[in-house]
Amino acid sequence: MLDWIQLHFARRPMWMNALMLFCLYMAFIYSPFDLFVKPVAVDEEVWFGVRFHGSAAKLLAVPHWAIYAAGAYGFWQLRSWMWPWASIYAGQVAIAFFVWPLLYVGGFGGFVSAIVGGGLFALLTRRLWNTREFFQGDQAPLAERYGGGTAVVTGASAGIGAAFARALAEHGLDLLLVARRKERLDELAGALEKQHGVSVSVAALDLAAPAGQQALIDATEDLDVSMLVNNAGVGYSGRFDGQDPERLFALVQLNCAAPLALTAALLPRLRERGRGAVIFTGSVAGKQPLPLHAAYAASKAFDNLLGEALWGELQGTGVDVLVLEPGTTDTEFQDVAGEIPHSGQTADEVVETALRSLGHRPSVVSGWFAWLRTNAGTRLLPRSWLVLVAKRVMERQTPDHLR
Ligand SMILES: NC(=O)c1ccc[n+]([C@@H]2O[C@H](COP(=O)([O-])OP(=O)(O)OC[C@H]3O[C@@H](n4cnc5c(N)ncnc54)[C@H](OP(=O)(O)O)[C@@H]3O)[C@@H](O)[C@H]2O)c1
């Protein structure tokens, strides 16, 4: 029972679970009381901030009841009609919270209350407006969608890979976690097994070496792999003519050759299974050339394009492909790449975006700021300007001795 509850609450973010519980309360406790127990003489309803009394209020309590019942059902079942319906209703509440204190409280207190109450519900309205993809897809736990099996997650000892591991375990998938730092993998595996009751194995391998890539392929032989997350990757900051060629080749091996080799080995098995998924952690860095991060940007362009092309090839096979394109994310990446620290989204936010988009589109940029910056640059600027603007941005993130 507890497992069932956990699995179903894992289908939506916490704030949405809270809204769902509120709708349940309104539908099953407050509204029936309001409609059937409260005397007509004292009944009161507010729509768009306007107060109604007596029989008018009783009558208007009926649509309120229906709306909260529909909301509870829609959030629970993640019905597609919840978008834009839920957002529009929240907009009505925002107007009500703005208008009501101005009409009935007045003065400075009424004004402050209108701004705070109306503002908070305006934020909720915006949040619900951004849930279109969430409500349009199959949000069943991934273990259900892909018929159980094991998710292979590379780069799982830190950052985005570790966040993928946590999220996929929550979705009920068994895991094979891959990276070089075995202690970290063991620690995460133990915690996930304990917390989610899934089976987690680890493979401590260097995926920048072809032998490591092959060892991982061999390690998957006896597993029913249902998902591959090609996530391990490194950056290498600095002027290209000052960089160590060996490190550049290792970067290309890890960022490009490893996902290529692993996908080539596992995809036929996923197709044969008839359902499964491959995720590539690409990057917004792969959307345009990046002076002072030249090889990294080129390697991520490879991931972005490989994944998007496979999405096209695999339509109708039951195998979903997604390229996740994060902007700046707070992980160990900048430290490893040698960049000046700058902050962005959390790894959990990035992974939430990916799992919401999986099965609905070929790629997703995580975060509105990254989306805006990338699209404004690549769609509006001439190529030469784009490269020079990117260079200015990268100069601010690159220590003097590497420029
Ligand atoms: N953070 C960002 O701002 C950002 C933005 C866009 C895209 N990305 C992409 O996101 C992915 C994950 O990066 P992250 O931000 O989570 O960075 P991170 O915190 O540094 O994690 C990188 C992961 O890759 C593993 N890894 C590195 N070299 C490896 C090797 N030779 N063999 C096997 N595993 C190796 C690391 O584990 P070990 O060191 O234990 O091997 C670690 O688990 C990368 O593909 C990166 O390009 C990151």
The ligand as an ORCA input file, in Angstrom:
! r2SCAN-3c Opt
* xyz 0 1
  N      26.809     21.224    -15.349
  C      26.505     21.907    -16.428
  O      26.481     23.145    -16.408
  C      26.140     21.176    -17.688
  C      25.484     21.907    -18.693
  C      25.126     21.268    -19.852
  C      25.418     19.933    -20.017
  N      26.059     19.235    -19.048
  C      26.363     17.821    -19.291
  O      25.837     17.056    -18.244
  C      26.540     15.821    -18.150
  C      26.806     15.527    -16.689
  O      27.660     16.524    -16.190
  P      27.491     17.137    -14.735
  O      27.160     18.565    -14.899
  O      26.632     16.294    -13.889
  O      29.017     17.084    -14.261
  P      29.722     16.327    -13.038
  O      29.065     16.670    -11.770
  O      31.176     16.642    -13.187
  O      29.489     14.787    -13.366
  C      30.156     14.147    -14.423
  C      29.977     12.651    -14.280
  O      30.689     12.009    -15.354
  C      31.564     11.026    -14.796
  N      32.779     10.883    -15.593
  C      33.695     11.842    -15.872
  N      34.705     11.297    -16.574
  C      34.418      9.980    -16.718
  C      35.087      8.890    -17.323
  N      36.271      9.055    -17.932
  N      34.517      7.672    -17.274
  C      33.340      7.484    -16.649
  N      32.648      8.473    -16.054
  C      33.192      9.709    -16.085
  C      31.890     11.580    -13.417
  O      32.250     10.521    -12.521
  P      33.735     10.088    -12.110
  O      34.537     11.339    -11.992
  O      33.520      9.362    -10.836
  O      34.198      9.200    -13.214
  C      30.558     12.135    -12.977
  O      29.742     11.122    -12.494
  C      27.768     15.965    -19.025
  O      27.580     15.260    -20.224
  C      27.833     17.458    -19.309
  O      28.415     17.715    -20.564
  C      26.430     19.832    -17.883
*
